[in-house]
Amino acid sequence: MKRAIARHQTLWARLFVLSVIATLLLPAVPWWLDLPVKALLVTLALTRAPRSARAPVESAPPVRGRWVAINSPGTGTPSHGVRAYGQTYAVDLLQPSPDAPATIGWSLRTRAPESFPCFGAPVLAMAPGTVVAVVDRRRDHRSRDTWPTLAWMMTVEALGREFGGVSWILGNHVIVAHGDGTFAAYAHLRRASVKVRPGDVVTAGRQLADVGNSGNTSEPHLHVQLMDDPRPTAAAGVPMHWTGLTCEQEKDPRWSTGDPKPTAVPGFPQNGQLFEAGVR
């Protein structure tokens, strides 16, 4: 029952937003709209997102070379601020950019995704499994990496993507089912770069797609997470432990957020931590 409720939380959230908008725009809200709004508020307040008690699952990293971790469970969980969509232990990965500004500016100018170093980098399967879902048609948009463009992304675009559903949030993505009951989601992939289709059997290290800038993202990066259900709307996040990493003491000041919290996953790269993922 809990999972059934969780699957519909996103829909309820959308209905709630619509109800709030209607309340603000209409001079008087009829009783038949006011009562459902209150019921939705109570339901959302009392319903917790699914959780998993599994220990970190060992796998290979999904990238090769030198990368930096952001929004990482190595600093605290839930790493992205919410447990919805199976994101409790999700992490974002990008390659350090020497010419990136140290602070977020106020410019209205945006950058083409091709100007970022990780755009087009290979995305690799973390473990063997079977592809269960693929989306490959979302466009790669320009950056949202200044205060005005971030505000636009987090309000207008975020609302539109929330109503559009998971594929609008994750953008182009691949979901792989593993034999241990876990499912890996690789998100924000480059348009038309996915090299697998549902039903394909993949091995660890096989290239699935390229890093892109599709979906709810401020700049090109790879969002990857492990879940206990193939549907992000019904899934609980599962922690990961990547083998074969060489973590540097140095941190990228653009992304570092201080010391790990008590909820952090031990041994996982922290926010802003640079690491090298070698060839297996």
URSUL-V214382 format. One record per residue. N is the residue number from 1. RES is the residue in three letters. OMEGA is omega in radians with two decimals (none if undefined). Layout:
BEGIN
N/RES/OMEGA
N/RES/OMEGA
END
This chain:
BEGIN
1/MET/-3.13
2/LYS/3.13
3/ARG/3.12
4/ALA/3.10
5/ILE/-3.10
6/ALA/-3.13
7/ARG/-3.07
8/HIS/3.14
9/GLN/-3.12
10/THR/3.11
11/LEU/3.13
12/TRP/3.13
13/ALA/3.12
14/ARG/3.11
15/LEU/3.12
16/PHE/3.12
17/VAL/3.10
18/LEU/-3.13
19/SER/3.11
20/VAL/3.11
21/ILE/3.13
22/ALA/3.13
23/THR/-3.12
24/LEU/-3.05
25/LEU/-3.10
26/LEU/3.14
27/PRO/3.13
28/ALA/-3.13
29/VAL/-3.14
30/PRO/-3.08
31/TRP/-3.08
32/TRP/3.03
33/LEU/-3.10
34/ASP/-3.13
35/LEU/3.08
36/PRO/3.11
37/VAL/3.13
38/LYS/3.14
39/ALA/3.12
40/LEU/3.12
41/LEU/-3.13
42/VAL/-3.13
43/THR/-3.14
44/LEU/-3.13
45/ALA/-3.04
46/LEU/-3.07
47/THR/3.10
48/ARG/3.06
49/ALA/3.13
50/PRO/3.12
51/ARG/3.13
52/SER/3.12
53/ALA/-3.10
54/ARG/3.02
55/ALA/3.12
56/PRO/-3.12
57/VAL/-3.10
58/GLU/3.12
59/SER/3.05
60/ALA/3.04
61/PRO/-3.09
62/PRO/-3.12
63/VAL/3.06
64/ARG/3.13
65/GLY/-3.06
66/ARG/-3.08
67/TRP/3.06
68/VAL/-3.13
69/ALA/3.04
70/ILE/-3.06
71/ASN/-2.94
72/SER/3.02
73/PRO/3.06
74/GLY/3.08
75/THR/3.13
76/GLY/3.10
77/THR/-0.06
78/PRO/-2.96
79/SER/-3.13
80/HIS/3.08
81/GLY/-3.13
82/VAL/3.05
83/ARG/-3.13
84/ALA/3.13
85/TYR/3.10
86/GLY/-2.99
87/GLN/-3.03
88/THR/-3.08
89/TYR/3.13
90/ALA/3.08
91/VAL/3.05
92/ASP/-3.10
93/LEU/3.01
94/LEU/3.13
95/GLN/-3.12
96/PRO/-3.12
97/SER/-3.08
98/PRO/-3.08
99/ASP/3.14
100/ALA/3.12
101/PRO/-3.11
102/ALA/-3.14
103/THR/3.10
104/ILE/-3.10
105/GLY/-3.08
106/TRP/-3.11
107/SER/3.04
108/LEU/-3.12
109/ARG/3.09
110/THR/-3.10
111/ARG/3.07
112/ALA/-3.12
113/PRO/-3.12
114/GLU/-3.12
115/SER/3.14
116/PHE/-3.00
117/PRO/-3.07
118/CYS/-3.12
119/PHE/-3.13
120/GLY/3.11
121/ALA/-3.11
122/PRO/3.02
123/VAL/-3.00
124/LEU/3.09
125/ALA/-3.13
126/MET/-3.08
127/ALA/3.09
128/PRO/3.13
129/GLY/-3.11
130/THR/3.12
131/VAL/-3.11
132/VAL/3.14
133/ALA/3.12
134/VAL/2.93
135/VAL/-2.99
136/ASP/-2.99
137/ARG/-3.11
138/ARG/-3.10
139/ARG/3.01
140/ASP/-3.07
141/HIS/3.12
142/ARG/-3.03
143/SER/3.01
144/ARG/-2.96
145/ASP/2.97
146/THR/-3.08
147/TRP/3.13
148/PRO/-3.11
149/THR/3.05
150/LEU/3.11
151/ALA/3.09
152/TRP/-3.11
153/MET/-3.03
154/MET/3.13
155/THR/-3.06
156/VAL/-3.12
157/GLU/-3.12
158/ALA/3.12
159/LEU/3.13
160/GLY/-3.14
161/ARG/3.11
162/GLU/3.11
163/PHE/-3.13
164/GLY/3.11
165/GLY/-3.01
166/VAL/-3.07
167/SER/3.08
168/TRP/3.13
169/ILE/-3.14
170/LEU/-3.04
171/GLY/3.06
172/ASN/-3.07
173/HIS/3.08
174/VAL/3.05
175/ILE/-3.10
176/VAL/3.08
177/ALA/3.11
178/HIS/-3.08
179/GLY/-3.11
180/ASP/3.13
181/GLY/3.08
182/THR/-3.09
183/PHE/3.14
184/ALA/3.07
185/ALA/3.11
186/TYR/-2.93
187/ALA/3.12
188/HIS/-3.06
189/LEU/3.14
190/ARG/-3.13
191/ARG/3.10
192/ALA/3.13
193/SER/-3.08
194/VAL/-3.04
195/LYS/-3.13
196/VAL/3.12
197/ARG/3.11
198/PRO/-3.11
199/GLY/3.12
200/ASP/3.04
201/VAL/-3.09
202/VAL/3.06
203/THR/3.09
204/ALA/-3.14
205/GLY/3.11
206/ARG/3.12
207/GLN/3.13
208/LEU/-3.05
209/ALA/3.06
210/ASP/3.01
211/VAL/-3.13
212/GLY/3.13
213/ASN/-3.14
214/SER/3.12
215/GLY/-3.04
216/ASN/-3.05
217/THR/-3.11
218/SER/3.10
219/GLU/-3.09
220/PRO/3.08
221/HIS/3.05
222/LEU/2.99
223/HIS/-3.12
224/VAL/3.13
225/GLN/3.08
226/LEU/-3.05
227/MET/3.09
228/ASP/3.14
229/ASP/-3.12
230/PRO/3.14
231/ARG/3.14
232/PRO/-3.14
233/THR/-3.12
234/ALA/-2.94
235/ALA/2.91
236/ALA/3.10
237/GLY/3.12
238/VAL/-3.13
239/PRO/-3.13
240/MET/2.96
241/HIS/-3.10
242/TRP/3.10
243/THR/3.03
244/GLY/3.11
245/LEU/2.95
246/THR/-3.10
247/CYS/3.13
248/GLU/3.05
249/GLN/-3.12
250/GLU/3.06
251/LYS/3.07
252/ASP/-3.07
253/PRO/3.13
254/ARG/-3.01
255/TRP/-3.12
256/SER/-3.11
257/THR/3.08
258/GLY/-3.06
259/ASP/3.12
260/PRO/3.08
261/LYS/3.11
262/PRO/-3.12
263/THR/-3.07
264/ALA/3.06
265/VAL/-3.10
266/PRO/3.05
267/GLY/3.12
268/PHE/-3.14
269/PRO/-3.11
270/GLN/3.10
271/ASN/3.12
272/GLY/-3.09
273/GLN/3.09
274/LEU/3.12
275/PHE/3.12
276/GLU/3.09
277/ALA/-3.05
278/GLY/3.09
279/VAL/-3.12
280/ARG/none
END
